[in-house]
Amino acid sequence: MTWVVGAALVLLAALGAPLFALIAAIALLALHAGGADLTVAMVEFYRLADMPVLVAIPLFTLAGYLLGESGAPRRLVRLTDALLGWMPGGLAVVALCACALFTAFTGASGVTIVAMGALLYPALRQARYGDSFSLGLVTSSGSLGLLFAPAVPLILYAIVAQQLNTDPPVSVDAMFRAGLLPGLLMIVLLAAWAVYAAPPLERGPGRIDWREAGRAAWDARWEIPLPLLVLGGIYSGTLAASEVAAVSAAYVLLVTFVLRREIAPARLVVAIREAMALVGAILLILGVSLGLTYWFIDNGVPERLFDWIGSRVDGKIAFLLLLNLFLLVLGMLLDIFSATVIMVPIILPIALKFGIDPVHLGIVFLANMQLGYFTPPVGMNLFIAAYRFQRPLLEIVHACVPFFLILLGAVLVITYWPALSLALVR
């Protein structure tokens, strides 16, 4: 009977059944087969209500959606261009920084390609950057900000890890701190490549146009305090993640709806509905996955996997290499939210037995998933970029190759140099 139900679930997955429904069905089937009370799944779901940090997810998501609906992306590009456009390859560096900041607030790399690509791709082409370079830059930059606060994947990993009672523990603040240096490493490496690849006519004037910088800063006067508020509150320890989220959402709503009046009331309702639809999907998947996590732990699945892997993998370094390969494939097949709530409860206990810090593992996990977004042949951002720019998929893949190799090198550094992630945490 169990095999029949399992086959039915595989068929439903192939037909496009909602992921949360499939996970819930698998959890209930596993609990039933193990003789456990099925109410355990609902009890685990209810435990979400006892987590104060959970409120940060809808609030940060709402703030990101409202920023995307406003003129903030245009003002952000103008300001960064005024401050960085003077250097060699300045416009490409502007694109990297603007995309990273936008993705950090929206938490969705596909949204960055759609929203920022309309501004950055034509600007890069007008500045005589090659077509392939411009496509690769915008596509690969779409996922850059996932390691920077207040990106939702950082929060989600911390929430999932907290259910496993790791030692040392994982907090949202720790994940925010841990992602800063690895994220900067990725931007610096890509910026160095951008400077090297800049066309001869796009070498910048060699100095800042302070008049334009002043006008751009005045134009973005309401957006400039936001990252300072978020990063200052988090890295100084003054505000908890949920408090920063509440202040950020209120501030963005005040600026976009009341002060700038860029979002009409009807559009505000639509933006809130779209943001909460995404949040609802994340929380549903998270909630039903907790029941499956309970079954994994209760039946010793991580321990058995560790014994199996330990008999075939010699030490921590080899395990991390195997983990990198696995996560790259996972990042191509699943979105980052689903992958986090499904796979972290399995991977984290095994990593702990190999002596890997849970916070470091979180950054390794998210860095690999970030790279998987545009890993050929099925990385999600490749298809989004092909649709957005009306180009053949193979052309997008070819354009992303140098950026992929650079970021792959960064991921390996992040993986095998734990101090980079833990310097601001431990």
N, C-alpha and C positions, 0 to 999 in steps of 0.2 A: 504493500500500500504506500509506503514511504517513497519508493522509487516512482510510483505513478504520480504522486503529488509533486515530486521533484521535477519530473519531466514536464508536468503541466506548468510549473513555475518558469522553466526554461522557455517553453513555448510562449508564455505570456510576456516574458522579457523581450523575446524576438518580435512580438507584435506591438511593443511600445507601451507596456503597462507602466504606471507610475513607479518610480524607484522606491518610494517609501512603502508602497503597498507590497512590493516584492520582498523588501527587507523585513517588514512586519510578518509576512507569511512564513518566511524562512525562520525567523525567531520563534514564532509560535510552533512551527513544525519541530524545530530542534528541542524546544522545551517539552513538548508532548512526547517526543521519542525518548527523552531522558527521564520521563516520569515526574517532571517538575510541575508545580501549579502554574497554570497559564496566566494567573493574575500577576505573576512576577513581572511580566512585560509591562503591564500598566503601572505597577508600583515604580519601576525604573523610569518610565515616562514621567510620572508625577514628580520625581526627584528634581526635574528641571526647574520646577517652581521654587525650589529652595536655594537657587543659585542667583545671588544678587547681580553677579557680573553679566548674566545673560541679557540684561536690558541693554547692554552696550551694542549688541548686534543690530536690533532694529533702529536704534538712534543713529549710529554711524551710517547705516545703509540709507536712511532717510536723508541725512545730510549730503551724502554723495549723490543721490538722485537729484536733489534740488540744485546742487552745484552744476550738474550736467544739463539741467533744463535752463539754467540762466546763462548769462554772457560771461561767466567766470572763465571757461576755457580760453576764450579769445583774449581776455585781459591777462590771463596767466602767461600765454604765449608772448604777448606784447611786452610784458614786464621782464620776463626771462631773456627775451631777445635784446631788450635795451641794456641789460646788465651783462650778458654773456656774448652777444652777437659781435662784439669787437674783436674777439680772439680768432685765430685760425680754426676753421671748422665750427665757428660759433653757432650757426643756425642748427647744425646737427646736435650740438651739446644742448642747445635750447630744447630741441625735440625730446631728447632723453630725459632731461629734468622735468619738463612739463608733463610728459606721459607718466613718469614715475610718481609725481605728486598727485596727479589726477587718479591714477589707479589705486594709490594708497587710500584715498577717500571713498572711491566708489567700490573698491574691492572686486571689481569685475574687469578683466583685461579686455574682453570683447567690446565692452562699452567704450573703453579708451580708444580702440582702433576706429570705431564708428564716429565717436565725437571729435577726437583730436585729429584723426586722419584727414578730415575735410579741411582742416586748417594747415596742417603741417606738410602734407604731401605736395600740394601746389606750391607752397613756399619753398620747399627744398628744390623742386624742379626749376622754379624761377631763378633760384640762386645758382643754377648750373650744376647741381648735383646729378649724378647719373640716375637713370630710372631704376635700375636694379638696386643701387645703394639706397635710394629713397624708400622703395617698397620694403626692403629688408629692415631698414631702420625703424619705420613706423610699425611694422608687424611685430618685430622682436621687442620693441619698447612697450608694447601694450601690456605686458605682464611684469614690468620691472618693479612696480611699486608694491608688490605683494609682501615684501619683507619689511616695509616701513609702517610705523604706526600712523593711523589707526586701522590698518587693513583688517577686514573681517576674518580672513583665514588664520591670522595670528590668534585672534580671540577664540575662534572655534577649536583650534588645536589645544589651547590651554584648557578649555572647558572639557574636552574629551579626555585629556591627560589627567585632569583632576579626579575623574571617576575611577582611575586606576590606583590612586593613592601612592604615587611614586615617591621615591626617596633618592635625591632631594625633590621637593614638590615643584610643580609648574604653576606659575601665576601668569595672568595676562600682562601685568607690568614687566615681568621677566622676559616674556616673549617680545614685547615691544622694544625692550632694551637690546635683546640679543640680535634682533634683525637689523639694527642700524648699521653696524660696521660691514657685515656681509652685503647688505644692499648697496652701500657706498662703494664697495669693491667692484661690484658689477657695473655701476655707473661709470666709475673711473676707467675701467678697462675698455668699455665701449666708447667713452669719450676720447680716449687715446687713439683708438682705431678711427674715430670720426675725424679727428684732427689730421691724422696721417692720410686719410682718403679724401680730404677736402679738395675740391677742384682748385686750380691755380687762381681763378678769378674770385674765389670765395675765401680769401685769406683774412678778411676782416680789416677795418680801418686802423687797427692797432691801439685804439683808445675808446673810452666810453663817451658816448654823446650824452652829457649830463642833462642837457635840456630835454631830450627825449626820455631819458630815464626818469626825470622828475615828472613829466606828463604821464608816463606809464604808471608810475607809483601812485600818482593822484587818482588816475582812472581805476586802479586796483586797491584804493585806500581801504575798502571794506573787506577785501579778501586777504590782504596781507596779515592782519592780526590772527586769522584762523589757524594757520599752521604753527604760528608762535604760541598760540593758546594751547593747542593740542600737544605739541612736542614739549613745550615748557612745563605744562601741567603733569605730563607723564614722566619725563626724564628727571624732573626735580623732585618727584615724589609728593608734590603738593596735593594732587588730585588723584583719586582712584580712576580706573578705566571707565566705570559706569558714570562717574561724575563728569569726566571729560566728555563723554558721549552726550550726556544731557545738555551740557553747556554748548557743545558744538552744534547740535541739532537746533537748539533754540536760537543761537546766533545766526546760523545759515537761514533759517526761516524768517527771522527778522530782517536780514539784509535783502534776500531775494524777493520776498513777498511784500514787505512794508516799505523799506527804504528805497530800493531800486525799482520795485514794482515791475520786475521782468517776467514774473510768472502770474498769469491771470488766475482768478479763483477756480475756473473750470479746469485749467491745466494743473493747478496745485492738487486738486482732488485726484486727477489721473496719475500724477507723479507719486502721491502717497499710496495709491492703490497698487501701482507697479512695484514700489519698494517693498510694501508689506507682503505682496505675493511672493517675492524672492525670499523674504525673511520667513514666511510661513513654510515654504518648501524646505529651507534649511532646518528649521526647528522640527518639522515632521520627520525628516530623515534622521536628525540627531536623536529625537525621542524614541523612535522605534529601534534605532541601532543600539540604544542602551540595553534593551532587552536581549539582543543578540550578544552584546558584550558580556552580560551576566552569564549567559550560557557558555561562552568561550572560557571565562575564568573558572566557573564552577566545574567544568569538565577538563580543566587542565590543558586546553588546546595550546596556549603559548608554550607551556613546558614541554609538551610532546614535540612541537615544532622546533624548539631550541635543541632538544636532544637529536632530532633528525638532522638539523642544520649543523650542529656541533660535530657530528660524526663525518661530515663532508666538507666543512669549511674550517680552515686552520687559522683561528684567531680573529681579532677585532678588525684588522685592516681588510682581510678577505671578505668579512661579513659586510663591511661598509661598501666595498666595491660591488658585491652582489646586490646590495640594497640600492645603489645608484642605478644599476641596470634595470632592476625591477620597477623602481619609481619612474624612470623615464617612460617605460611602456605604460605604466598605470596612468601617467599624466596625459598620454595620448588618448586613452580610452574613457577616462572619467573626469568630470569636472572636479575642481579642487575641494569643493565642499563635500561632495559625496565620498571622494577618496579619503578625506580626513576622518569622517565619522565611521567609515567601514573598516579601513585598514589600520589606523593608529592603534586601536585596542589589541590587534594581533601583533603588530610590529614592535610596539613600545616595550612590552614585557621581555621580548627576546633581546632587544637592544640593551636593556638594563643588565641582563645576564652577561653580556659581552663587555660591560663596564662603560657604556656610552651614556653620557649625561642626557636626561630627558629633554632639557631645553635645547641643547645642541642638536639632538635628533629632530626636534621640531623644525629648526632652521634648515637642516639637511633635507627633511621631507618637503618643506614648502619650496626650497630652492630648486629641487628636482622637478616638482610639480609645475613650477613656473617655467622651467625649460621645456617640459613636456607639452606645454600649450602650443609651441610652434615646432615640435619635432616631427619631421616627416615619417610616415606618409599621412598620418591621420590626426595631427595636432589641430585642435579646434580653431586656433587663431589663424591658421593657414586658410581654412575655408572662409572664415569671416573676412579676412583681407581680400581673398579672391573675389568674394561677392561685393565687398565695399568698393574695390578699385576696378572691378570688371576685367580681371586678368585671369589667364589660365592658371590652374593650381600649380603646375610644374614650374611656371615662371616665378611664382611666389616662393616655392620651395628653394629654387636656385638662388633667389635673392637673399634668403635667410641664412644660407650656409656659413658665411664668414661670421655673422653675429652668433649663430649657434655654437660654433667652435670656440669663440671667445668666452661665451657664457658657460660652456661646458668646462673650460679651464677654471673659471671662477667657482663653479659648483664643486670641482675636485679640491680646490684650495679650501673652500668652506667645509667640505666633508672631512679632510684629513688634518685640518688645523683648528681644533676645537676652541682654542683660546680666542680666535677671531669672534666667535659667537658669544663666548662666556666672559670676555674681558669686562663688560659693563654689568654683568649679572652676579658672578660668584666673587 
